Amino acid sequence: MSKNLFGKTRQLENPYAIYSSLTLPDWEWRVLRTYQTPDKEKDNHYARWFCAVKSNFTYGDFEYGDVYCRDILIDGGASLKSACDEWKAIYPH
């Protein structure tokens, strides 16, 4: 059993990763925590991350909550803006 390297919640200013949408203007996801290891996320259609999200609907502020990781990586068409080295080594950019 591998350890979840991203299981401890981080602060808004120090996220594990920051993604921005290629198709939705002004959308940004800051990944503050994951609940599963990346290998288990691949088999779980409902795998989620705890994120701070900013969009044109949040009036420039961040809203916190769980987001399906597929909504960021696949459905959201997001690109990786920045991340810690461990994140870059595991997740595709």
VOBA-616482 format. One record per residue: residue in one letter; residue number from 1; x, y, z of N, C-alpha, C, CB in turn. Coordinates in pm, 1 decimal, padded with zeros to 6 digits. Atoms other than C-alpha are relative to their C-alpha. Glycine has a CB too. Layout:
+------+-----+----------+----------+----------+----------+----------+----------+----------+----------+----------+----------+----------+----------+
| code | pos |       nX |       nY |       nZ |      caX |      caY |      caZ |       cX |       cY |       cZ |      cbX |      cbY |      cbZ |
+------+-----+----------+----------+----------+----------+----------+----------+----------+----------+----------+----------+----------+----------+
|    a | NUM |        X |        Y |        Z |        X |        Y |        Z |        X |        Y |        Z |        X |        Y |        Z |
...
+------+-----+----------+----------+----------+----------+----------+----------+----------+----------+----------+----------+----------+----------+
# end
This chain:
+------+-----+----------+----------+----------+----------+----------+----------+----------+----------+----------+----------+----------+----------+
| code | pos |       nX |       nY |       nZ |      caX |      caY |      caZ |       cX |       cY |       cZ |      cbX |      cbY |      cbZ |
+------+-----+----------+----------+----------+----------+----------+----------+----------+----------+----------+----------+----------+----------+
|    m |   1 |  00084.1 | -00117.0 |  00000.0 |  00000.0 |  00000.0 |  00000.0 |  00089.6 |  00124.7 |  00000.0 | -00096.2 | -00000.9 |  00122.2 |
|    s |   2 | -00080.7 | -00121.1 |  00008.1 |  00151.4 |  00331.7 | -00103.9 | -00064.9 |  00112.5 |  00080.0 |  00019.2 |  00042.6 | -00146.7 |
|    k |   3 |  00045.4 | -00111.9 | -00080.9 |  00123.3 |  00647.7 |  00101.0 | -00050.6 |  00112.1 | -00090.4 |  00113.4 |  00050.8 |  00091.4 |
|    n |   4 |  00052.1 | -00114.9 |  00072.4 | -00084.6 |  00941.6 | -00017.3 |  00087.2 |  00121.0 |  00033.2 | -00150.1 |  00026.5 |  00036.0 |
|    l |   5 | -00091.5 | -00112.2 | -00021.3 |  00175.0 |  01217.4 | -00057.5 | -00072.1 |  00133.6 |  00010.3 |  00100.7 |  00006.0 | -00111.7 |
|    f |   6 |  00074.6 | -00124.7 |  00005.1 | -00096.8 |  01480.1 | -00096.4 | -00121.1 | -00001.4 |  00093.5 | -00044.7 |  00027.4 | -00142.0 |
|    g |   7 |  00112.6 |  00018.1 | -00091.2 | -00324.8 |  01380.9 |  00192.7 | -00010.7 |  00103.6 |  00110.2 |  00008.4 | -00133.0 |  00061.4 |
|    k |   8 |  00004.5 | -00103.9 | -00103.0 | -00238.1 |  01667.9 |  00425.3 | -00045.2 |  00131.4 | -00064.9 |  00140.0 |  00016.8 |  00069.7 |
|    t |   9 |  00055.4 | -00122.8 |  00056.9 | -00438.2 |  01985.7 |  00362.8 |  00099.8 |  00114.4 |  00009.6 | -00130.1 |  00037.8 |  00070.9 |
|    r |  10 | -00088.5 | -00115.9 |  00007.1 | -00232.2 |  02283.4 |  00251.5 | -00081.7 |  00128.3 | -00000.7 |  00089.7 | -00007.4 | -00125.1 |
|    q |  11 |  00062.8 | -00132.2 |  00003.0 | -00307.5 |  02655.2 |  00270.6 | -00016.3 |  00047.8 | -00144.4 |  00083.5 |  00101.8 |  00081.4 |
|    l |  12 |  00028.6 | -00056.4 |  00131.9 | -00439.1 |  02856.5 | -00024.6 |  00126.9 |  00050.4 | -00069.5 | -00100.7 |  00113.9 |  00012.9 |
|    e |  13 | -00120.7 | -00058.6 |  00057.7 | -00100.8 |  03025.2 | -00075.9 |  00106.0 | -00104.1 | -00035.2 |  00058.3 |  00100.4 |  00095.8 |
|    n |  14 | -00099.7 |  00105.0 |  00023.1 |  00086.4 |  02691.9 | -00089.9 | -00067.3 | -00130.5 | -00045.6 |  00082.7 | -00024.7 |  00128.6 |
|    p |  15 |  00069.5 |  00121.8 |  00044.4 | -00122.7 |  02442.2 | -00292.2 |  00097.1 | -00102.2 | -00058.8 | -00107.4 |  00035.1 | -00103.8 |
|    y |  16 | -00079.8 |  00102.1 |  00067.5 |  00006.1 |  02115.1 | -00429.5 |  00011.0 |  00031.8 | -00148.9 | -00061.6 | -00140.1 |  00020.8 |
|    a |  17 |  00001.4 | -00031.1 |  00142.9 | -00094.5 |  02229.4 | -00779.0 | -00101.9 |  00109.6 | -00028.2 | -00031.8 | -00126.2 | -00083.5 |
|    i |  18 |  00093.6 | -00101.5 |  00048.1 | -00265.9 |  02513.0 | -00963.2 | -00030.2 | -00031.1 | -00145.7 |  00058.1 |  00145.3 |  00016.5 |
|    y |  19 |  00045.2 |  00023.7 |  00137.0 | -00469.2 |  02444.6 | -01276.4 | -00084.2 |  00118.6 | -00045.6 | -00081.1 | -00132.8 | -00010.3 |
|    s |  20 |  00087.4 | -00101.6 |  00058.8 | -00633.5 |  02694.9 | -01509.1 | -00066.7 | -00060.6 | -00122.2 |  00079.5 |  00129.8 | -00037.7 |
|    s |  21 |  00079.4 |  00054.9 |  00109.7 | -00900.2 |  02625.4 | -01767.0 |  00044.6 |  00057.7 | -00133.4 | -00148.8 |  00027.8 |  00022.2 |
|    l |  22 | -00030.8 | -00044.7 |  00136.2 | -00822.4 |  02641.4 | -02135.5 | -00126.0 |  00046.2 | -00072.1 |  00067.7 | -00112.4 | -00079.5 |
|    t |  23 |  00125.6 | -00030.3 |  00068.3 | -01190.6 |  02673.1 | -02227.6 | -00089.6 |  00096.6 |  00077.3 | -00075.0 | -00127.2 | -00025.6 |
|    l |  24 |  00082.4 | -00088.4 | -00081.6 | -01349.5 |  02863.1 | -01936.6 |  00086.0 |  00115.2 |  00051.8 | -00065.3 | -00077.9 |  00118.1 |
|    p |  25 | -00084.8 | -00111.3 | -00043.3 | -01207.6 |  03210.9 | -01882.6 | -00010.3 |  00022.6 |  00150.5 | -00038.3 |  00128.0 | -00074.6 |
|    d |  26 | -00007.2 | -00037.9 | -00141.2 | -01099.2 |  03307.4 | -01532.3 | -00023.9 | -00113.4 |  00098.9 | -00098.0 |  00106.8 |  00026.2 |
|    w |  27 |  00015.2 |  00112.0 | -00093.0 | -01129.5 |  02956.1 | -01382.5 |  00137.1 | -00045.7 |  00046.1 | -00077.4 | -00117.3 | -00065.6 |
|    e |  28 | -00124.2 |  00049.7 | -00058.5 | -00855.6 |  02842.6 | -01145.7 | -00032.5 | -00096.2 |  00114.3 |  00088.6 |  00117.6 |  00050.6 |
|    w |  29 |  00014.1 |  00099.2 | -00106.5 | -00834.3 |  02533.5 | -00924.6 |  00133.1 | -00009.9 |  00072.4 | -00044.2 | -00139.6 | -00056.5 |
|    r |  30 | -00118.9 |  00022.0 | -00082.1 | -00584.7 |  02515.7 | -00639.0 | -00024.2 | -00126.7 |  00080.8 |  00030.4 |  00123.5 |  00094.0 |
|    v |  31 |  00016.3 |  00129.1 | -00066.6 | -00545.4 |  02159.0 | -00517.7 |  00066.7 |  00007.6 |  00136.8 |  00060.6 | -00116.4 | -00085.7 |
|    l |  32 | -00049.0 | -00011.2 | -00136.9 | -00512.2 |  02164.9 | -00140.1 |  00013.8 | -00135.4 |  00068.3 | -00092.1 |  00088.0 |  00080.4 |
|    r |  33 | -00007.8 |  00134.0 | -00058.5 | -00557.6 |  01793.5 | -00068.8 | -00061.0 | -00100.6 | -00097.0 | -00072.6 | -00005.4 |  00137.8 |
|    t |  34 |  00063.8 |  00111.9 |  00070.1 | -00627.5 |  01459.1 | -00236.9 | -00039.9 | -00103.6 |  00103.7 |  00095.3 | -00062.3 | -00108.3 |
|    y |  35 |  00051.7 |  00098.8 | -00094.2 | -00818.9 |  01177.6 | -00071.6 |  00052.5 | -00140.8 | -00025.8 | -00150.0 | -00001.1 | -00005.1 |
|    q |  36 | -00050.9 |  00131.8 |  00036.6 | -00664.9 |  00881.5 | -00254.3 |  00136.1 |  00014.5 | -00066.5 | -00098.7 | -00073.4 | -00093.6 |
|    t |  37 | -00125.0 | -00000.2 |  00075.5 | -00333.7 |  00784.4 | -00404.4 | -00034.0 |  00006.1 | -00148.9 |  00086.8 | -00126.6 |  00033.3 |
|    p |  38 |  00027.0 | -00012.1 |  00143.3 | -00304.2 |  00853.7 | -00778.1 | -00035.5 | -00133.2 | -00067.2 |  00119.8 |  00060.0 | -00068.4 |
|    d |  39 |  00032.4 |  00128.3 |  00063.5 | -00311.9 |  00480.5 | -00866.4 | -00143.1 | -00043.5 |  00032.3 |  00099.1 | -00108.4 |  00045.3 |
|    k |  40 |  00139.2 |  00032.2 | -00032.7 | -00646.2 |  00439.9 | -00685.3 | -00096.8 |  00095.8 | -00069.2 | -00021.5 |  00004.4 |  00151.9 |
|    e |  41 |  00085.1 | -00096.7 |  00070.0 | -00785.9 |  00755.8 | -00846.7 | -00031.2 | -00045.6 | -00142.3 |  00067.3 |  00137.5 | -00003.1 |
|    k |  42 |  00019.8 |  00045.7 |  00137.2 | -00743.1 |  00597.0 | -01189.0 | -00117.0 | -00096.7 | -00012.9 |  00125.8 | -00065.7 | -00050.9 |
|    d |  43 |  00108.3 |  00098.5 |  00001.5 | -00992.8 |  00323.9 | -01097.9 | -00130.5 |  00053.3 |  00058.1 |  00042.0 | -00122.6 |  00076.2 |
|    n |  44 |  00116.7 | -00057.1 | -00066.9 | -01238.7 |  00555.1 | -00920.6 | -00052.6 |  00118.5 | -00080.5 |  00035.1 |  00043.6 |  00144.8 |
|    h |  45 |  00060.8 | -00105.7 |  00081.4 | -01466.2 |  00759.7 | -01146.5 | -00040.1 |  00120.1 |  00086.4 | -00123.0 | -00054.4 | -00075.1 |
|    y |  46 |  00043.6 | -00106.1 | -00091.4 | -01568.3 |  00963.4 | -00839.3 |  00111.6 |  00047.7 |  00092.6 | -00116.9 | -00048.6 |  00083.0 |
|    a |  47 | -00113.6 | -00048.9 | -00078.9 | -01218.9 |  01039.7 | -00705.9 | -00008.4 |  00151.9 |  00007.8 |  00136.8 | -00045.4 | -00062.4 |
|    r |  48 |  00015.4 | -00143.9 | -00018.8 | -01210.6 |  01388.5 | -00561.5 |  00122.2 |  00059.7 |  00067.5 | -00125.0 |  00030.0 |  00082.0 |
|    w |  49 | -00104.0 | -00079.8 | -00062.7 | -00971.9 |  01658.6 | -00451.0 | -00067.0 |  00113.2 |  00076.1 |  00101.2 |  00054.8 | -00105.2 |
|    f |  50 |  00045.8 | -00118.1 | -00070.8 | -01022.4 |  01932.8 | -00194.6 |  00070.6 |  00118.8 | -00063.5 |  00028.6 | -00009.2 |  00154.9 |
|    c |  51 | -00056.0 | -00111.3 |  00077.3 | -00973.8 |  02257.5 | -00386.3 | -00054.8 |  00134.7 |  00045.1 | -00028.3 | -00019.5 | -00147.9 |
|    a |  52 |  00047.8 | -00137.7 | -00004.2 | -01001.3 |  02631.4 | -00370.0 | -00019.8 |  00039.1 | -00145.9 |  00101.5 |  00098.1 |  00076.4 |
|    v |  53 |  00033.8 | -00027.6 |  00139.8 | -01175.3 |  02742.1 | -00688.6 | -00039.9 |  00146.0 | -00014.9 | -00114.2 | -00093.0 | -00049.1 |
|    k |  54 |  00036.3 | -00138.5 |  00031.9 | -01195.9 |  03088.2 | -00838.5 | -00048.9 |  00003.5 | -00143.5 |  00121.1 |  00098.1 |  00020.8 |
|    s |  55 |  00056.2 | -00012.5 |  00134.4 | -01410.6 |  03174.9 | -01137.7 | -00071.6 |  00134.1 | -00010.7 | -00097.3 | -00117.9 | -00031.9 |
|    n |  56 |  00077.4 | -00122.1 |  00016.9 | -01617.6 |  03455.9 | -01281.4 | -00129.2 | -00003.8 |  00083.7 | -00033.3 |  00021.0 | -00148.5 |
|    f |  57 |  00119.0 |  00012.5 | -00084.7 | -01901.6 |  03323.4 | -01060.4 |  00029.8 |  00026.6 |  00147.8 | -00059.9 | -00138.8 | -00015.5 |
|    t |  58 | -00036.5 | -00018.7 | -00141.2 | -01707.9 |  03374.6 | -00733.6 |  00044.9 |  00143.3 |  00028.3 |  00111.3 | -00097.8 |  00039.4 |
|    y |  59 | -00027.9 | -00142.7 | -00017.5 | -01649.3 |  03749.1 | -00784.2 |  00141.6 |  00026.7 |  00050.6 | -00099.9 |  00060.4 |  00096.0 |
|    g |  60 | -00139.8 | -00021.6 | -00032.9 | -01272.2 |  03721.8 | -00753.5 |  00048.9 | -00067.0 |  00126.3 |  00024.2 |  00141.9 |  00011.0 |
|    d |  61 | -00037.9 |  00072.0 | -00121.4 | -01274.8 |  03518.1 | -00432.8 |  00009.2 | -00149.4 | -00028.4 | -00101.0 |  00027.2 |  00113.5 |
|    f |  62 | -00007.6 |  00145.5 |  00010.2 | -01197.0 |  03151.0 | -00379.2 | -00111.7 | -00063.3 |  00081.6 |  00137.7 | -00051.4 |  00047.5 |
|    e |  63 |  00094.9 |  00082.8 | -00073.7 | -01460.5 |  02899.4 | -00276.2 |  00064.2 | -00136.1 |  00019.7 | -00137.6 | -00011.8 | -00074.9 |
|    y |  64 | -00063.1 |  00125.9 | -00037.5 | -01352.2 |  02580.2 | -00101.7 | -00099.3 | -00114.5 | -00008.3 |  00058.5 |  00009.0 |  00140.7 |
|    g |  65 |  00084.8 |  00118.2 |  00002.8 | -01487.5 |  02232.5 | -00158.6 |  00064.0 | -00112.4 | -00079.2 | -00135.5 |  00033.8 | -00058.4 |
|    d |  66 | -00047.6 |  00116.8 |  00073.8 | -01444.2 |  01891.3 | -00311.8 | -00036.8 |  00011.2 | -00147.2 | -00058.1 | -00129.1 |  00059.6 |
|    v |  67 |  00019.0 | -00002.3 |  00145.0 | -01407.6 |  01863.3 | -00687.7 |  00041.6 | -00136.4 | -00053.4 |  00082.8 |  00116.0 | -00068.0 |
|    y |  68 | -00043.0 |  00123.7 |  00065.4 | -01402.6 |  01546.4 | -00896.6 |  00125.1 |  00031.7 | -00080.3 | -00113.2 | -00059.8 | -00091.9 |
|    c |  69 | -00124.6 | -00030.2 |  00069.9 | -01048.2 |  01530.1 | -01028.0 | -00017.1 | -00011.5 | -00151.3 |  00111.4 | -00093.7 |  00047.4 |
|    r |  70 |  00023.1 |  00008.6 |  00144.8 | -01179.2 |  01424.4 | -01370.3 | -00059.8 |  00129.4 | -00055.5 | -00092.7 | -00117.8 | -00031.9 |
|    d |  71 |  00056.7 | -00126.8 |  00044.4 | -01370.3 |  01757.3 | -01384.4 |  00109.0 |  00102.5 | -00029.4 | -00096.1 |  00054.6 |  00105.1 |
|    i |  72 | -00111.9 | -00090.4 |  00025.8 | -01035.5 |  01936.0 | -01375.9 |  00085.1 | -00053.3 | -00114.6 |  00085.9 |  00018.2 |  00126.9 |
|    l |  73 | -00096.1 |  00056.2 |  00094.6 | -00813.3 |  01702.1 | -01574.5 | -00059.8 | -00031.9 | -00136.0 |  00060.2 | -00123.7 |  00057.2 |
|    i |  74 |  00058.9 |  00045.1 |  00126.1 | -01056.7 |  01579.8 | -01839.3 | -00109.6 |  00094.6 | -00047.9 | -00056.4 | -00141.0 |  00015.5 |
|    d |  75 |  00116.4 | -00078.2 |  00041.9 | -01389.8 |  01765.2 | -01850.4 |  00027.5 |  00150.1 | -00002.7 | -00116.3 | -00028.3 |  00092.1 |
|    g |  76 | -00028.0 | -00143.3 | -00009.0 | -01252.8 |  02106.3 | -01750.9 |  00102.7 |  00048.5 | -00099.5 |  00046.0 |  00033.5 |  00136.8 |
|    g |  77 | -00102.2 | -00038.8 |  00096.3 | -00977.8 |  02102.0 | -02010.0 |  00103.6 |  00092.1 |  00061.4 | -00063.7 |  00067.0 | -00119.4 |
|    a |  78 | -00091.9 | -00087.1 | -00071.0 | -00738.6 |  02250.1 | -01757.0 |  00145.1 | -00034.2 | -00029.6 | -00025.5 | -00008.0 |  00148.4 |
|    s |  79 | -00143.6 |  00020.5 |  00015.3 | -00367.3 |  02296.2 | -01787.2 |  00068.5 |  00033.7 |  00132.2 |  00057.4 |  00086.8 | -00116.6 |
|    l |  80 | -00075.6 | -00020.4 | -00123.2 | -00115.3 |  02283.6 | -01506.7 |  00080.5 |  00129.1 | -00010.1 |  00093.2 | -00120.5 |  00028.1 |
|    k |  81 | -00074.5 | -00126.6 | -00003.2 |  00013.9 |  02632.1 | -01420.6 |  00124.5 | -00013.1 |  00085.2 | -00088.2 |  00113.6 |  00053.4 |
|    s |  82 | -00114.5 |  00021.8 | -00088.1 |  00238.7 |  02535.3 | -01130.5 | -00033.0 | -00113.4 |  00095.2 |  00036.8 |  00129.5 |  00078.4 |
|    a |  83 |  00018.0 |  00111.7 | -00092.8 |  00292.7 |  02249.8 | -00887.7 |  00130.7 | -00027.5 |  00071.9 | -00049.0 | -00126.7 | -00074.0 |
|    c |  84 | -00119.9 |  00044.8 | -00070.5 |  00531.0 |  02107.1 | -00633.0 |  00064.7 | -00111.9 | -00082.6 | -00034.4 | -00049.3 |  00146.0 |
|    d |  85 | -00075.0 |  00098.9 |  00078.4 |  00794.7 |  01868.9 | -00766.9 | -00062.7 | -00138.9 |  00008.1 |  00144.6 | -00006.1 |  00047.8 |
|    e |  86 |  00061.6 |  00132.0 | -00016.1 |  00619.3 |  01559.2 | -00626.0 | -00123.1 | -00012.8 | -00090.1 | -00038.9 | -00024.1 |  00148.1 |
|    w |  87 |  00120.4 |  00001.0 |  00084.2 |  00297.5 |  01652.7 | -00810.0 |  00038.6 | -00015.2 | -00147.4 | -00082.6 |  00130.1 |  00021.0 |
|    k |  88 | -00044.7 |  00005.4 |  00140.5 |  00478.7 |  01707.7 | -01139.1 |  00050.7 | -00138.9 | -00037.8 |  00110.5 |  00103.7 | -00024.8 |
|    a |  89 | -00053.7 |  00132.8 |  00028.0 |  00641.0 |  01365.1 | -01109.3 | -00110.8 | -00104.5 | -00014.9 |  00095.9 | -00041.7 |  00110.6 |
|    i |  90 |  00105.3 |  00101.5 | -00001.6 |  00307.8 |  01183.5 | -01064.7 | -00112.9 |  00029.9 | -00098.3 | -00056.6 | -00012.6 |  00139.2 |
|    y |  91 |  00115.5 | -00035.6 |  00082.8 |  00035.5 |  01374.7 | -01252.2 |  00043.9 |  00056.0 | -00134.3 | -00088.5 |  00101.6 |  00072.3 |
|    p |  92 | -00033.6 | -00052.2 |  00133.3 |  00037.3 |  01453.8 | -01624.1 | -00020.5 |  00151.0 | -00004.7 | -00085.6 | -00068.8 | -00109.1 |
|    h |  93 |  00017.7 | -00143.7 |  00014.2 |  00077.6 |  01816.2 | -01724.5 | -00045.6 |  00033.6 | -00139.9 |  00128.9 |  00074.1 |  00032.9 |
+------+-----+----------+----------+----------+----------+----------+----------+----------+----------+----------+----------+----------+----------+
# end
